[in-house]
Amino acid sequence: MDPFAWASPLRRPLPRTHLVVAHDRGDRQVPFSEAERLGAAHPHAALLALDGTGHSRILRSDGVLDAALALFTAPGGERRQTYAAAA
């Protein structure tokens, strides 16, 4: 059984909603592959890959704020991309 099935964008679609999937590559609680899977399944998602923030410190990361601002201020055609950010 997939423990993340409840969060599947295929099961709970977010039409016309832009999504930032921010995740630390070294997260010990949730594998990074889950962030990749969520980002790939959502048509308006951007994956923000971080290092050094772990599972809990990610929202305090300057990289998250910078990428979110860039995502939501970019023209529509540039929104779907992968961001690399420093912790």
HELIX and SHEET records of a PDB file:
HELIX    1   1 ALA A    5  ALA A    7  5                                   3    
HELIX    2   2 PHE A   32  ALA A   41  1                                  10    
HELIX    3   3 ILE A   58  ARG A   60  5                                   3    
HELIX    4   4 ASP A   62  THR A   73  1                                  12    
HELIX    5   5 GLY A   76  GLU A   78  5                                   3    
SHEET    1   A 3 LEU A  19  ASP A  24  0                                        
SHEET    2   A 3 ALA A  45  LEU A  50  1                                        
SHEET    3   A 3 THR A  82  ALA A  84  1                                        
END                                                                             
